[in-house]
C-alpha cells in the first residue's frame, strides 16, 4: 500500500491548511503539495496502522451494480468539470436515488473530508468497489488523473454488465429447456419406467442391454433418490467453500482456462483489461513497475496475474517488457508480444497498448458471440439425446413383444 503523508501548509491567502496525501516518498509528497499552490510547513508519514483499510460493518451495505457504475461515471464527470472532490462527493450523496447508496456515498464523503484518500474510503465498501477498482483509483490519485481512471472503471463495469446480460439472455431459453428436460427424465425414471419394467418381467423377456441399463438406473434413482439429492446439496456447499479459498479459486481458474472455446475468451478478456489499464497509466506518466502492478490487479484472474508478477520481477531486474511477457503465451500471444516489442523501441508503448485493447476487444466480442451461438444448439442436442435415449431404450422391447406373447 502506498504511504500517506500528513501535512500542514500555508495557502495563497496565508491561512494554515492540513490534510493527507498519498505518495511513494516524502519528496513526491512535497512536490504534490507544491502543485496545489501550498507552502508546506510540516510533512510527516502517517503510521501504517492508521492507514489500514477497515471494512465498514456489513461491507458498507448493498448497493446495486448500476448505482455503483453511475457513481463512478458521475464522479468522473464532476472532476473533469473542475469540481473539487469533496464537493463532488457531497453532490452525489445528496442526489443518490436509494437510501443505501445515499448512506454509502455520504460515508465515503466523510472519510475523504477527514483526510482519507478516496481509494481507501472506497476500499471500505468491498461489495460496491472490488479490489481491482480500488487499485485503479489509488493509481489515479497518485498520478493525478483520477477523473480518467473513474471513467475507465465505469466503462469496465458497463461492458461487464452488458456482457453478463447478453450471456444470460442467450442462455435463458436453453436453461429453460434443460430444466424441463431434467423434469421429464426424472418423471420417466421414477414413474414411467418402473411400470414398463414390470410388464416386461411378466413376459420373461430378455431385454436389450440399453433397456437393462435404463431400468437399473431407474431402480437406483427410485431407491436412493433422497440420498442423491442430499449428496448433491453437500457437494454444492463444499464446492462453494472451496472456491472461496485461494487454492480452490486457482484450481477453478486453471480448469476454465483449459476448456476449449471458453478458455481463450477468458484470456482475451484479461488481455484487454491489462492493456487498457497499463496503457492509460503509462500515458499519464506513472512508472513502469507501478503501472504493471496496478494493471496486474485489473486482469481479474489470479492464474494469469501470476504470470504478470513474474514479468514485473524481470522488469525490475532490467529486462524488457516484451521479453518478460513472452513467457506467458496463454495471456500474451506472439503477435501481441511482437507489437509491444516494436512499441518499446519506438517509445510509443502507451498508445500501442491502448490500440491493442481496442483491437482485441473487437475480437473478444466476435468470439463471445460465436461461443454463445454454439452453446444453445449444443445444450439442445444434449437434452434431446438424453430424453431420446431413454425413450428409445424403452421402445426397443416393444418391437419384439409380440414374439413373447405368441
C-alpha positions in Angstrom: 0.0 0.0 0.0 1.4 3.5 -0.9 2.5 5.6 2.1 0.3 8.5 3.2 1.8 11.8 4.4 0.1 14.1 6.8 0.9 17.8 6.1 0.4 21.3 7.4 0.8 24.0 4.9 0.1 27.7 4.1 -2.2 28.6 1.2 -2.1 31.7 -1.0 -4.2 33.7 1.5 -1.7 33.0 4.3 -4.1 30.6 6.1 -3.0 27.3 7.6 -4.4 24.2 6.0 -3.8 20.5 6.6 -4.6 17.1 5.0 -3.3 13.8 3.9 -1.7 12.9 0.6 -0.6 9.5 -0.8 2.9 9.5 -2.4 5.7 7.0 -2.9 8.1 9.1 -0.8 8.4 12.3 1.1 9.9 14.2 -1.9 7.0 13.3 -4.1 4.6 14.4 -1.4 6.4 17.8 -1.2 6.1 18.1 -5.0 2.4 17.3 -4.9 1.8 19.8 -2.1 3.6 22.5 -4.2 1.5 21.7 -7.2 -1.6 22.5 -5.1 -0.2 26.0 -4.6 0.6 25.4 -0.9 3.8 26.1 1.1 4.5 23.1 3.3 5.3 23.7 6.9 5.3 20.1 8.3 5.1 16.8 6.3 5.1 13.5 8.3 4.4 10.0 7.1 1.3 8.6 8.6 1.8 5.3 10.6 0.7 2.2 8.7 -1.7 1.2 11.5 -3.7 4.4 10.9 -3.9 3.8 7.2 -5.3 0.3 7.5 -8.4 -0.2 5.3 -11.1 -1.2 7.7 -14.3 -2.6 6.2 -17.4 -0.9 7.3 -19.9 -3.1 9.2 -21.9 -5.1 6.7 -19.3 -4.3 4.0 -20.7 -0.8 3.5 -24.2 -2.0 2.7 -25.5 -3.5 -0.6 -25.7 -1.1 -3.5 -26.7 -2.2 -7.0 -24.1 -2.5 -9.7 -25.9 0.1 -11.7 -25.8 2.6 -8.9 -22.1 2.0 -8.3 -21.4 2.4 -12.0 -23.4 5.6 -12.1 -21.4 6.9 -9.0 -18.0 6.4 -10.7 -19.2 7.9 -14.0 -20.8 10.9 -12.5 -17.8 11.5 -10.1 -15.5 11.4 -13.2 -17.7 13.9 -15.0 -17.7 16.3 -12.0 -14.0 16.1 -11.5 -13.4 16.7 -15.2 -15.5 19.8 -14.9 -13.3 21.2 -12.2 -15.5 20.4 -9.2 -13.4 19.6 -6.1 -13.5 16.0 -4.9 -15.2 16.7 -1.5 -17.9 18.8 -3.2 -18.5 16.2 -6.0 -18.9 13.5 -3.4 -21.4 15.7 -1.4 -23.4 16.3 -4.6 -23.5 12.6 -5.4 -24.6 11.7 -1.8 -27.3 14.3 -1.9 -28.7 13.1 -5.2 -28.4 9.4 -4.6 -31.5 7.5 -5.7 -31.6 4.9 -3.0 -31.2 5.1 0.8 -28.3 2.5 0.7 -26.4 4.5 -1.9 -27.0 7.8 -0.1 -25.6 6.3 3.1 -22.6 4.8 1.4 -21.7 7.8 -0.7 -22.1 10.1 2.4 -19.7 7.8 4.3 -17.1 8.0 1.5 -17.5 11.8 1.5 -17.0 11.9 5.3 -13.9 9.8 5.0 -12.4 11.9 2.2 -13.2 15.2 4.1 -11.5 13.6 7.1 -8.3 13.2 5.2 -8.6 9.6 4.0 -7.7 9.0 0.3 -10.6 8.2 -2.0 -9.2 4.7 -2.7 -9.0 3.8 1.0 -12.6 5.2 1.5 -13.9 3.1 -1.4 -12.0 0.0 -0.1 -14.2 0.1 3.0 -17.1 -0.8 0.7 -15.9 -4.0 -1.0 -19.4 -5.0 -2.1 -19.6 -1.9 -4.3 -15.9 -1.5 -5.3 -13.8 -4.6 -5.9 -10.1 -4.5 -5.1 -9.1 -4.0 -8.7 -11.1 -0.8 -8.9 -9.7 0.4 -5.6 -6.2 -0.2 -7.1 -7.0 1.7 -10.2 -8.4 4.7 -8.1 -5.2 4.6 -6.0 -3.1 4.9 -9.1 -5.3 7.7 -10.4 -4.9 9.6 -7.2 -1.1 9.1 -7.2 -0.8 10.0 -10.9 -3.2 13.0 -10.9 -5.6 11.5 -13.4 -8.4 10.4 -11.1 -11.2 11.5 -13.5 -9.7 9.4 -16.3 -9.5 6.3 -14.1 -13.0 6.7 -12.8 -14.3 7.0 -16.3 -12.5 3.8 -17.2 -13.9 2.0 -14.2 -17.4 3.0 -15.2 -16.7 1.7 -18.8 -15.3 -1.6 -17.4 -18.4 -2.1 -15.3 -20.7 -1.2 -18.1 -19.0 -3.6 -20.5 -19.0 -6.4 -18.0 -22.7 -5.8 -17.1 -23.6 -5.9 -20.8 -21.5 -9.0 -21.3 -23.3 -10.8 -18.5 -26.7 -9.6 -19.7 -26.0 -10.9 -23.2 -24.9 -14.3 -21.9 -27.9 -14.6 -19.6 -30.3 -13.6 -22.4 -28.7 -16.0 -24.8 -28.8 -18.9 -22.3 -32.3 -18.3 -20.9 -34.1 -20.4 -23.5 -31.6 -23.4 -23.3 -31.7 -23.3 -19.5 -35.5 -23.5 -19.5 -35.2 -26.4 -21.8 -32.6 -28.0 -19.5 -34.9 -27.7 -16.5 -37.9 -29.1 -18.5 -35.8 -32.0 -19.9 -34.5 -32.8 -16.4 -38.0 -32.9 -15.1 -39.1 -35.2 -17.9 -36.1 -37.5 -17.2 -37.0 -37.7 -13.5 -40.6 -38.5 -14.4 -39.6 -41.2 -16.8 -37.1 -42.8 -14.5 -39.2 -42.7 -11.3 -42.8 -43.2 -12.6 -43.0 -44.4 -16.2 -40.1 -46.9 -16.5 -40.9 -48.9 -13.3 -44.3 -49.8 -14.8 -42.8 -50.8 -18.1 -40.2 -53.0 -16.5 -43.0 -54.8 -14.6 -44.8 -55.5 -17.8 -41.6 -56.8 -19.4 -40.8 -59.1 -16.5 -44.3 -60.7 -16.7 -43.4 -62.0 -20.2 -40.0 -63.1 -19.2 -38.5 -61.0 -21.9 -34.8 -60.9 -22.5 -34.4 -57.1 -22.6 -31.8 -55.3 -24.7 -28.7 -54.1 -23.0 -29.7 -50.4 -23.3 -33.1 -51.1 -21.7 -31.5 -53.1 -18.9 -29.2 -50.1 -18.2 -32.1 -47.7 -18.1 -34.1 -50.0 -15.9 -31.2 -50.3 -13.5 -30.7 -46.5 -13.4 -34.4 -46.1 -12.7 -34.3 -48.6 -9.8 -31.2 -46.9 -8.3 -32.7 -43.4 -8.5 -36.1 -44.6 -7.1 -34.3 -46.3 -4.2 -31.6 -43.8 -3.4 -33.2 -40.6 -4.8 -33.3 -38.7 -1.5 -29.8 -39.7 -0.7 -28.6 -38.4 -4.1 -30.3 -35.1 -3.5 -28.6 -34.7 -0.1 -25.3 -35.6 -1.6 -25.8 -33.0 -4.4 -26.5 -30.3 -1.8 -23.5 -31.2 0.2 -21.3 -31.2 -2.9 -22.6 -27.7 -3.8 -21.9 -26.3 -0.3 -18.4 -27.8 -0.2 -17.6 -26.5 -3.7 -18.7 -23.0 -2.8 -16.5 -23.1 0.3 -13.6 -24.4 -1.7 -13.9 -21.6 -4.3 -13.7 -19.0 -1.6 -10.1 -20.3 -0.8 -7.2 -19.2 -2.9 -6.2 -22.7 -3.8 -9.7 -23.6 -4.9 -10.1 -20.4 -6.9 -6.8 -21.1 -8.7 -7.9 -24.6 -9.5 -11.2 -23.4 -10.9 -9.4 -20.7 -13.0 -6.9 -23.2 -14.4 -9.8 -25.6 -15.3 -11.8 -22.9 -17.0 -8.8 -21.7 -19.0 -8.3 -25.3 -20.3 -11.9 -25.5 -21.6 -11.9 -25.2 -25.4 -13.7 -22.1 -26.5 -14.2 -20.7 -23.0 -10.5 -20.5 -22.1 -9.4 -18.3 -25.0 -12.3 -15.9 -24.4 -11.3 -15.5 -20.7 -7.7 -15.0 -21.6 -8.6 -12.4 -24.3 -10.8 -10.6 -21.8 -7.9 -10.4 -19.3 -5.6 -9.2 -22.1 -8.0 -6.3 -22.9 -8.2 -5.2 -19.3 -4.4 -5.4 -18.8 -3.5 -3.5 -22.0 -6.1 -0.8 -21.4 -5.0 -0.2 -17.8 -1.3 -0.3 -18.5 -1.5 2.0 -21.5 -3.5 4.6 -19.5 -1.1 4.5 -16.6 2.0 4.8 -18.8 0.4 7.6 -20.8 -0.2 9.5 -17.5 3.4 9.3 -16.6 3.2 6.5 -13.9 6.4 4.5 -13.6 6.5 1.2 -15.4 6.7 -1.1 -12.4 3.9 0.7 -10.6 1.8 0.6 -13.7 2.4 -3.1 -14.1 1.4 -3.8 -10.5 -1.9 -1.9 -10.9 -2.6 -3.4 -14.4 -2.0 -6.9 -12.9 -4.9 -6.3 -10.5 -7.1 -5.4 -13.4 -6.7 -8.8 -15.0 -9.2 -10.4 -12.6 -7.7 -13.9 -13.0 -5.2 -14.9 -10.4 -3.6 -17.6 -12.5 -2.9 -15.2 -15.3 -1.9 -12.5 -12.8 0.8 -14.8 -11.5 2.5 -14.6 -15.0 2.5 -10.8 -14.8 4.0 -11.0 -11.4 6.9 -12.9 -12.8 7.2 -10.3 -15.6 7.3 -7.5 -13.0 10.3 -9.1 -11.3 12.1 -9.4 -14.6 11.4 -5.8 -15.5 12.8 -4.7 -12.1 16.0 -6.6 -13.0 16.2 -4.6 -16.2 14.6 -7.0 -18.7 12.3 -5.6 -21.5 8.6 -5.7 -21.1 8.0 -7.7 -24.2 10.6 -10.3 -23.3 9.2 -10.9 -19.9 5.6 -11.1 -21.2 6.6 -13.6 -23.9 6.9 -16.2 -21.2 3.1 -16.3 -20.7 1.8 -17.3 -24.2 -1.6 -18.1 -22.7 -2.2 -14.4 -22.0 0.1 -12.7 -24.5 0.1 -14.3 -28.0 3.3 -14.0 -30.0 1.7 -11.3 -32.3 0.9 -9.1 -29.2 4.4 -9.6 -27.8 5.9 -8.5 -31.2 3.8 -5.4 -31.3 4.8 -4.5 -27.7 8.5 -5.0 -28.6 8.3 -2.7 -31.5 6.3 -0.1 -29.5 9.1 -0.2 -26.8 11.7 0.5 -29.4 9.8 3.4 -30.9 8.8 4.9 -27.4 5.1 4.7 -28.1 4.2 1.9 -25.8 1.2 3.6 -24.1 -0.5 4.4 -27.4 0.1 0.9 -28.8 -1.3 -0.8 -25.7 -4.5 1.2 -25.9 -4.8 0.3 -29.6 -4.2 -3.4 -28.7 -7.0 -3.1 -26.2 -9.4 -1.8 -28.8 -8.5 -4.4 -31.4 -8.6 -7.3 -29.0 -11.9 -6.1 -27.6 -13.5 -6.3 -31.0 -12.0 -9.8 -31.4 -13.3 -10.7 -27.9 -16.8 -9.6 -28.9 -16.7 -11.8 -32.0 -15.5 -14.8 -30.1 -18.2 -14.3 -27.5 -21.0 -14.1 -30.0 -19.7 -17.3 -31.6 -19.5 -19.1 -28.2 -23.0 -18.1 -27.2 -24.4 -19.0 -30.6 -22.8 -22.5 -30.3 -23.9 -23.0 -26.7 -27.6 -23.0 -27.4 -27.7 -25.8 -30.1 -25.2 -27.8 -28.1 -27.4 -27.8 -25.0 -30.5 -28.6 -27.1 -28.6 -31.5 -28.6 -27.5 -32.9 -25.2 -31.0 -32.6 -23.7 -32.6 -34.2 -26.8 -30.0 -37.0 -26.7 -30.7 -37.8 -23.1 -34.5 -37.9 -23.4 -34.3 -39.7 -26.8 -32.0 -42.4 -25.4 -34.5 -43.2 -22.6 -37.4 -43.3 -24.9 -35.7 -45.5 -27.5 -34.4 -47.8 -24.7 -37.9 -48.4 -23.5 -39.4 -48.8 -27.0 -36.8 -51.4 -28.2 -38.5 -54.3 -26.3 -41.9 -53.3 -27.7 -40.8 -54.2 -31.2 -40.2 -57.8 -30.1 -43.0 -58.0 -27.5 -45.4 -59.9 -29.9 -42.9 -62.7 -30.2 -43.1 -63.3 -26.4 -46.9 -63.0 -26.5 -47.1 -65.9 -29.0 
